[in-house]
Amino acid sequence: MTYAPFDLTGKVALVTGGNRGIGYGMAEALAASNAHVAIWGRNAETNAEAVSTLSELGAGTVKAWSVDVADEDAVVKAMAETNEAFGRLDSVIANAGVGFGAPSFIDMDTETYRKNMRVNLDGAFWTLREAARCMVERAKAGDPGGSLVGVASLAAIEGAARNEAYAATKGGLISMLKAIAVEYARYGIRANAILPGWIATDMTSYAQGNDTFENKVISRVPARRWGEPKDFGGVAVYLSSDASSYHSGDSLLVDGGYAIF
């Protein structure tokens, strides 16, 4: 008999920031695994392009909402609309994020700190809270289960010089997910964090092709390459599938081995 948990037929997955980068890599694998996929992104045109491409990959339906996760009211409204549109939410991946640093910690102003906080921690908090609300209501109606995922960062567990504000938001996200995992396990809801390492996305464009960075940092990655958005497809499918039904409160490193070298 074929092992089938990674076929997500009938499941609904939401990915914030799912129209590009790591989020798109996740959404692509989820759609190809036959899940119904909801994408949240701020750019309506990019959303539409993602929906068009992803709709060709599997048997599920793909829809998008223009949402700024830094706006609490927008998150609450969009989560209710998404849940209503699909009739349920089985997995929600809080991936939307920004990365603002400074020349040094002592030069980092409060607005830089706040810009990171508004999206990376506040936005994730509202997204996960409203998703949990939908899942708890479904569980109380006799249909327990659900997966909540937050995309943190290697910066949460290693010293990220000149990125203290960003690192703080990602460390906070890991702690938030552990608390959710404990509180909502009784409803069959699990919560986990994904920690990307050095991934080639718009956020790291400043370093890609920089000889100094490539030689001093990427050369230390045991996998000997930058990570790519598609490298996150497998972990997204796993955490959205029944195969991970007993896996909760964890932090999954996807960094090519960088953290252990």
C-alpha atoms as a printed R data frame, in Angstrom:
    type eleno elety resid chain resno       x      y       z
1   ATOM     1    CA   MET     A     1   0.000  0.000   0.000
2   ATOM     2    CA   THR     A     2   1.339  3.449  -0.943
3   ATOM     3    CA   TYR     A     3   2.069  5.796   1.967
4   ATOM     4    CA   ALA     A     4  -0.390  8.609   1.330
5   ATOM     5    CA   PRO     A     5  -0.262 11.291   4.073
6   ATOM     6    CA   PHE     A     6   1.579 13.725   1.816
7   ATOM     7    CA   ASP     A     7  -1.409 13.862  -0.527
8   ATOM     8    CA   LEU     A     8  -3.192 16.938   0.828
9   ATOM     9    CA   THR     A     9  -6.421 16.461  -1.111
10  ATOM    10    CA   GLY     A    10  -9.254 18.138   0.792
11  ATOM    11    CA   LYS     A    11  -6.967 20.129   3.091
12  ATOM    12    CA   VAL     A    12  -6.825 23.921   3.093
13  ATOM    13    CA   ALA     A    13  -3.515 25.716   3.608
14  ATOM    14    CA   LEU     A    14  -2.960 29.449   4.039
15  ATOM    15    CA   VAL     A    15   0.471 30.989   3.452
16  ATOM    16    CA   THR     A    16   1.036 34.635   4.314
17  ATOM    17    CA   GLY     A    17   3.576 36.278   2.049
18  ATOM    18    CA   GLY     A    18   2.883 33.374  -0.279
19  ATOM    19    CA   ASN     A    19   3.236 35.256  -3.547
20  ATOM    20    CA   ARG     A    20   7.052 35.205  -3.661
21  ATOM    21    CA   GLY     A    21  10.195 33.985  -1.936
22  ATOM    22    CA   ILE     A    22  10.037 31.252   0.693
23  ATOM    23    CA   GLY     A    23   6.269 31.613   0.956
24  ATOM    24    CA   TYR     A    24   5.854 30.947  -2.736
25  ATOM    25    CA   GLY     A    25   8.127 27.909  -2.506
26  ATOM    26    CA   MET     A    26   5.833 26.549   0.194
27  ATOM    27    CA   ALA     A    27   2.632 27.421  -1.656
28  ATOM    28    CA   GLU     A    28   3.974 25.755  -4.802
29  ATOM    29    CA   ALA     A    29   4.565 22.435  -3.038
30  ATOM    30    CA   LEU     A    30   1.235 22.610  -1.209
31  ATOM    31    CA   ALA     A    31  -0.641 23.212  -4.460
32  ATOM    32    CA   ALA     A    32   1.261 20.401  -6.199
33  ATOM    33    CA   SER     A    33   0.229 18.107  -3.322
34  ATOM    34    CA   ASN     A    34  -3.442 18.837  -4.139
35  ATOM    35    CA   ALA     A    35  -4.193 21.161  -1.225
36  ATOM    36    CA   HIS     A    36  -6.546 24.090  -1.585
37  ATOM    37    CA   VAL     A    37  -4.207 27.062  -1.133
38  ATOM    38    CA   ALA     A    38  -4.890 30.583   0.110
39  ATOM    39    CA   ILE     A    39  -2.248 33.247  -0.419
40  ATOM    40    CA   TRP     A    40  -1.998 36.526   1.440
41  ATOM    41    CA   GLY     A    41   0.233 39.222   0.001
42  ATOM    42    CA   ARG     A    42   0.236 42.999  -0.206
43  ATOM    43    CA   ASN     A    43   0.709 43.243  -3.986
44  ATOM    44    CA   ALA     A    44  -2.478 42.352  -5.876
45  ATOM    45    CA   GLU     A    45  -0.673 41.925  -9.198
46  ATOM    46    CA   THR     A    46   1.898 39.525  -7.738
47  ATOM    47    CA   ASN     A    47  -0.916 37.669  -6.004
48  ATOM    48    CA   ALA     A    48  -2.741 37.229  -9.299
49  ATOM    49    CA   GLU     A    49   0.384 35.924 -11.025
50  ATOM    50    CA   ALA     A    50   0.940 33.396  -8.240
51  ATOM    51    CA   VAL     A    51  -2.673 32.208  -8.364
52  ATOM    52    CA   SER     A    52  -2.472 31.725 -12.126
53  ATOM    53    CA   THR     A    53   0.682 29.616 -11.904
54  ATOM    54    CA   LEU     A    54  -0.211 27.614  -8.811
55  ATOM    55    CA   SER     A    55  -3.681 26.758 -10.087
56  ATOM    56    CA   GLU     A    56  -2.057 24.588 -12.776
57  ATOM    57    CA   LEU     A    57  -0.163 22.374 -10.334
58  ATOM    58    CA   GLY     A    58  -2.728 20.248  -8.514
59  ATOM    59    CA   ALA     A    59  -6.348 19.391  -7.950
60  ATOM    60    CA   GLY     A    60  -7.031 22.101  -5.361
61  ATOM    61    CA   THR     A    61  -8.345 25.635  -5.672
62  ATOM    62    CA   VAL     A    62  -6.008 28.598  -5.233
63  ATOM    63    CA   LYS     A    63  -7.224 32.009  -4.072
64  ATOM    64    CA   ALA     A    64  -5.469 35.182  -2.946
65  ATOM    65    CA   TRP     A    65  -6.240 38.096  -0.664
66  ATOM    66    CA   SER     A    66  -4.451 41.445  -0.534
67  ATOM    67    CA   VAL     A    67  -3.504 41.700   3.129
68  ATOM    68    CA   ASP     A    68  -1.004 43.721   5.130
69  ATOM    69    CA   VAL     A    69  -0.392 41.570   8.220
70  ATOM    70    CA   ALA     A    70   0.818 44.655  10.100
71  ATOM    71    CA   ASP     A    71  -2.831 45.789  10.159
72  ATOM    72    CA   GLU     A    72  -4.767 43.886  12.847
73  ATOM    73    CA   ASP     A    73  -8.193 44.700  11.414
74  ATOM    74    CA   ALA     A    74  -7.085 43.518   7.965
75  ATOM    75    CA   VAL     A    75  -5.843 40.211   9.405
76  ATOM    76    CA   VAL     A    76  -9.053 39.584  11.346
77  ATOM    77    CA   LYS     A    77 -11.192 40.352   8.296
78  ATOM    78    CA   ALA     A    78  -9.107 38.313   5.866
79  ATOM    79    CA   MET     A    79  -8.930 35.274   8.145
80  ATOM    80    CA   ALA     A    80 -12.710 35.222   8.477
81  ATOM    81    CA   GLU     A    81 -13.093 35.587   4.706
82  ATOM    82    CA   THR     A    82 -10.540 32.878   3.974
83  ATOM    83    CA   ASN     A    83 -12.131 30.456   6.412
84  ATOM    84    CA   GLU     A    84 -15.563 31.147   4.940
85  ATOM    85    CA   ALA     A    85 -14.369 30.860   1.332
86  ATOM    86    CA   PHE     A    86 -12.887 27.396   1.839
87  ATOM    87    CA   GLY     A    87 -15.102 26.184   4.667
88  ATOM    88    CA   ARG     A    88 -12.130 25.324   6.889
89  ATOM    89    CA   LEU     A    89  -8.445 25.964   7.572
90  ATOM    90    CA   ASP     A    90  -6.179 22.977   8.139
91  ATOM    91    CA   SER     A    91  -2.802 24.683   8.137
92  ATOM    92    CA   VAL     A    92  -1.767 28.305   8.433
93  ATOM    93    CA   ILE     A    93   1.817 29.351   7.795
94  ATOM    94    CA   ALA     A    94   2.719 32.800   9.121
95  ATOM    95    CA   ASN     A    95   5.545 33.492   6.691
96  ATOM    96    CA   ALA     A    96   5.207 37.201   5.853
97  ATOM    97    CA   GLY     A    97   8.251 39.032   7.114
98  ATOM    98    CA   VAL     A    98  10.645 41.931   6.694
99  ATOM    99    CA   GLY     A    99  14.288 42.410   7.590
100 ATOM   100    CA   PHE     A   100  15.509 45.855   8.598
101 ATOM   101    CA   GLY     A   101  18.948 46.264  10.123
102 ATOM   102    CA   ALA     A   102  21.404 49.108  10.762
103 ATOM   103    CA   PRO     A   103  25.148 49.809  10.523
104 ATOM   104    CA   SER     A   104  25.366 48.888  14.219
105 ATOM   105    CA   PHE     A   105  23.116 48.207  17.205
106 ATOM   106    CA   ILE     A   106  23.777 51.625  18.713
107 ATOM   107    CA   ASP     A   107  22.789 53.244  15.417
108 ATOM   108    CA   MET     A   108  19.520 51.309  15.207
109 ATOM   109    CA   ASP     A   109  16.644 53.703  15.712
110 ATOM   110    CA   THR     A   110  13.278 52.941  17.222
111 ATOM   111    CA   GLU     A   111  11.465 53.088  13.891
112 ATOM   112    CA   THR     A   112  13.664 50.316  12.512
113 ATOM   113    CA   TYR     A   113  12.796 48.247  15.566
114 ATOM   114    CA   ARG     A   114   9.096 48.992  15.142
115 ATOM   115    CA   LYS     A   115   9.080 48.152  11.414
116 ATOM   116    CA   ASN     A   116  10.434 44.693  12.164
117 ATOM   117    CA   MET     A   117   8.062 44.214  15.074
118 ATOM   118    CA   ARG     A   118   4.910 45.266  13.213
119 ATOM   119    CA   VAL     A   119   5.238 42.582  10.543
120 ATOM   120    CA   ASN     A   120   7.376 39.826  12.002
121 ATOM   121    CA   LEU     A   121   5.893 39.557  15.470
122 ATOM   122    CA   ASP     A   122   2.662 41.565  15.646
123 ATOM   123    CA   GLY     A   123   1.564 40.320  12.226
124 ATOM   124    CA   ALA     A   124   2.388 36.718  13.088
125 ATOM   125    CA   PHE     A   125   0.606 37.064  16.439
126 ATOM   126    CA   TRP     A   126  -2.610 38.257  14.828
127 ATOM   127    CA   THR     A   127  -2.397 35.684  12.032
128 ATOM   128    CA   LEU     A   128  -1.848 32.753  14.388
129 ATOM   129    CA   ARG     A   129  -4.417 33.976  16.909
130 ATOM   130    CA   GLU     A   130  -7.179 34.281  14.327
131 ATOM   131    CA   ALA     A   131  -6.220 30.960  12.717
132 ATOM   132    CA   ALA     A   132  -6.341 29.259  16.113
133 ATOM   133    CA   ARG     A   133  -9.767 30.763  16.675
134 ATOM   134    CA   CYS     A   134 -11.061 29.145  13.464
135 ATOM   135    CA   MET     A   135  -9.495 25.789  14.310
136 ATOM   136    CA   VAL     A   136 -10.833 25.752  17.876
137 ATOM   137    CA   GLU     A   137 -14.351 26.501  16.647
138 ATOM   138    CA   ARG     A   138 -14.064 23.610  14.186
139 ATOM   139    CA   ALA     A   139 -12.752 21.310  16.926
140 ATOM   140    CA   LYS     A   140 -15.625 22.200  19.243
141 ATOM   141    CA   ALA     A   141 -17.980 21.275  16.408
142 ATOM   142    CA   GLY     A   142 -16.481 17.786  16.365
143 ATOM   143    CA   ASP     A   143 -13.666 18.162  13.803
144 ATOM   144    CA   PRO     A   144 -10.377 18.627  15.699
145 ATOM   145    CA   GLY     A   145  -6.945 19.207  14.239
146 ATOM   146    CA   GLY     A   146  -4.842 21.825  12.548
147 ATOM   147    CA   SER     A   147  -1.293 22.990  12.002
148 ATOM   148    CA   LEU     A   148   0.047 26.434  12.879
149 ATOM   149    CA   VAL     A   149   3.493 27.320  11.554
150 ATOM   150    CA   GLY     A   150   5.639 30.399  11.948
151 ATOM   151    CA   VAL     A   151   8.642 31.139   9.752
152 ATOM   152    CA   ALA     A   152  11.331 32.365  12.116
153 ATOM   153    CA   SER     A   153  15.021 32.513  11.221
154 ATOM   154    CA   LEU     A   154  18.463 31.204  12.012
155 ATOM   155    CA   ALA     A   155  18.938 34.705  13.456
156 ATOM   156    CA   ALA     A   156  16.693 33.662  16.344
157 ATOM   157    CA   ILE     A   157  19.279 31.227  17.689
158 ATOM   158    CA   GLU     A   158  22.605 32.642  16.484
159 ATOM   159    CA   GLY     A   159  24.116 36.070  16.974
160 ATOM   160    CA   ALA     A   160  22.866 38.319  14.181
161 ATOM   161    CA   ALA     A   161  25.078 41.386  14.394
162 ATOM   162    CA   ARG     A   162  23.439 44.609  13.227
163 ATOM   163    CA   ASN     A   163  20.101 42.787  13.131
164 ATOM   164    CA   GLU     A   164  19.116 42.797  16.787
165 ATOM   165    CA   ALA     A   165  15.562 43.983  16.118
166 ATOM   166    CA   TYR     A   166  14.962 41.358  13.444
167 ATOM   167    CA   ALA     A   167  16.479 38.626  15.611
168 ATOM   168    CA   ALA     A   168  14.313 39.617  18.567
169 ATOM   169    CA   THR     A   169  11.117 39.252  16.533
170 ATOM   170    CA   LYS     A   170  12.115 35.796  15.310
171 ATOM   171    CA   GLY     A   171  13.106 34.600  18.760
172 ATOM   172    CA   GLY     A   172   9.789 35.842  20.088
173 ATOM   173    CA   LEU     A   173   7.945 33.959  17.361
174 ATOM   174    CA   ILE     A   174   9.527 30.665  18.425
175 ATOM   175    CA   SER     A   175   8.450 31.225  22.034
176 ATOM   176    CA   MET     A   176   4.940 32.153  20.901
177 ATOM   177    CA   LEU     A   177   4.573 28.939  18.931
178 ATOM   178    CA   LYS     A   178   5.749 26.795  21.834
179 ATOM   179    CA   ALA     A   179   3.094 28.369  24.033
180 ATOM   180    CA   ILE     A   180   0.418 27.776  21.377
181 ATOM   181    CA   ALA     A   181   1.531 24.153  21.034
182 ATOM   182    CA   VAL     A   182   0.967 23.533  24.731
183 ATOM   183    CA   GLU     A   183  -2.302 25.436  25.069
184 ATOM   184    CA   TYR     A   184  -4.101 24.077  22.016
185 ATOM   185    CA   ALA     A   185  -2.906 20.465  21.821
186 ATOM   186    CA   ARG     A   186  -6.193 19.468  23.451
187 ATOM   187    CA   TYR     A   187  -7.925 20.514  20.239
188 ATOM   188    CA   GLY     A   188  -5.568 18.490  18.057
189 ATOM   189    CA   ILE     A   189  -3.779 21.678  16.987
190 ATOM   190    CA   ARG     A   190  -0.007 21.561  16.664
191 ATOM   191    CA   ALA     A   191   2.372 24.502  16.332
192 ATOM   192    CA   ASN     A   192   5.920 24.566  14.993
193 ATOM   193    CA   ALA     A   193   8.547 27.013  13.768
194 ATOM   194    CA   ILE     A   194  10.668 26.830  10.622
195 ATOM   195    CA   LEU     A   195  14.083 28.495  10.789
196 ATOM   196    CA   PRO     A   196  15.552 29.348   7.365
197 ATOM   197    CA   GLY     A   197  19.273 29.947   7.030
198 ATOM   198    CA   TRP     A   198  20.829 31.890   4.158
199 ATOM   199    CA   ILE     A   199  18.198 31.758   1.431
200 ATOM   200    CA   ALA     A   200  18.360 33.501  -1.953
201 ATOM   201    CA   THR     A   201  15.334 35.808  -1.845
202 ATOM   202    CA   ASP     A   202  14.673 39.518  -2.227
203 ATOM   203    CA   MET     A   203  15.552 39.978   1.448
204 ATOM   204    CA   THR     A   204  19.101 38.756   0.889
205 ATOM   205    CA   SER     A   205  19.660 40.353  -2.513
206 ATOM   206    CA   TYR     A   206  22.215 42.740  -0.975
207 ATOM   207    CA   ALA     A   207  24.528 39.785  -0.286
208 ATOM   208    CA   GLN     A   208  24.007 37.617  -3.332
209 ATOM   209    CA   GLY     A   209  26.977 37.926  -5.659
210 ATOM   210    CA   ASN     A   210  28.971 39.872  -3.075
211 ATOM   211    CA   ASP     A   211  32.397 38.223  -3.177
212 ATOM   212    CA   THR     A   212  33.202 38.949   0.454
213 ATOM   213    CA   PHE     A   213  29.905 37.569   1.690
214 ATOM   214    CA   GLU     A   214  30.052 34.539  -0.578
215 ATOM   215    CA   ASN     A   215  33.580 33.709   0.591
216 ATOM   216    CA   LYS     A   216  33.078 34.326   4.308
217 ATOM   217    CA   VAL     A   217  29.513 33.101   4.797
218 ATOM   218    CA   ILE     A   218  28.154 30.916   2.013
219 ATOM   219    CA   SER     A   219  31.432 28.988   1.821
220 ATOM   220    CA   ARG     A   220  30.719 27.909   5.424
221 ATOM   221    CA   VAL     A   221  27.397 26.328   4.514
222 ATOM   222    CA   PRO     A   222  28.080 22.558   4.430
223 ATOM   223    CA   ALA     A   223  25.662 22.227   1.500
224 ATOM   224    CA   ARG     A   224  27.962 24.660  -0.366
225 ATOM   225    CA   ARG     A   225  25.183 26.798  -1.786
226 ATOM   226    CA   TRP     A   226  22.500 29.345  -1.033
227 ATOM   227    CA   GLY     A   227  19.171 27.888  -0.044
228 ATOM   228    CA   GLU     A   228  16.275 28.386  -2.443
229 ATOM   229    CA   PRO     A   229  12.542 28.935  -1.883
230 ATOM   230    CA   LYS     A   230  11.806 25.471  -3.264
231 ATOM   231    CA   ASP     A   231  13.847 23.974  -0.419
232 ATOM   232    CA   PHE     A   232  10.916 24.788   1.878
233 ATOM   233    CA   GLY     A   233   8.279 22.882  -0.064
234 ATOM   234    CA   GLY     A   234   8.884 19.572   1.665
235 ATOM   235    CA   VAL     A   235   8.722 20.889   5.218
236 ATOM   236    CA   ALA     A   236   5.560 22.864   4.388
237 ATOM   237    CA   VAL     A   237   3.846 19.767   3.033
238 ATOM   238    CA   TYR     A   238   5.015 17.676   5.991
239 ATOM   239    CA   LEU     A   239   3.744 20.135   8.592
240 ATOM   240    CA   SER     A   240   0.448 20.467   6.725
241 ATOM   241    CA   SER     A   241  -0.024 16.709   6.453
242 ATOM   242    CA   ASP     A   242  -1.250 14.001   8.798
243 ATOM   243    CA   ALA     A   243   2.329 12.704   8.916
244 ATOM   244    CA   SER     A   244   3.124 15.457  11.432
245 ATOM   245    CA   SER     A   245   0.065 14.902  13.644
246 ATOM   246    CA   TYR     A   246   2.268 14.162  16.707
247 ATOM   247    CA   HIS     A   247   4.969 16.726  15.941
248 ATOM   248    CA   SER     A   248   4.475 19.946  17.877
249 ATOM   249    CA   GLY     A   249   6.401 22.648  19.696
250 ATOM   250    CA   ASP     A   250   9.486 22.146  17.561
251 ATOM   251    CA   SER     A   251  11.863 24.397  15.612
252 ATOM   252    CA   LEU     A   252  12.929 22.946  12.272
253 ATOM   253    CA   LEU     A   253  16.202 24.286  10.870
254 ATOM   254    CA   VAL     A   254  16.435 24.491   7.084
255 ATOM   255    CA   ASP     A   255  19.897 25.947   6.620
256 ATOM   256    CA   GLY     A   256  22.040 23.457   4.707
257 ATOM   257    CA   GLY     A   257  23.830 22.572   7.968
258 ATOM   258    CA   TYR     A   258  25.145 26.091   8.627
259 ATOM   259    CA   ALA     A   259  24.209 26.196  12.323
260 ATOM   260    CA   ILE     A   260  26.160 23.059  13.214
261 ATOM   261    CA   PHE     A   261  29.361 23.831  11.304
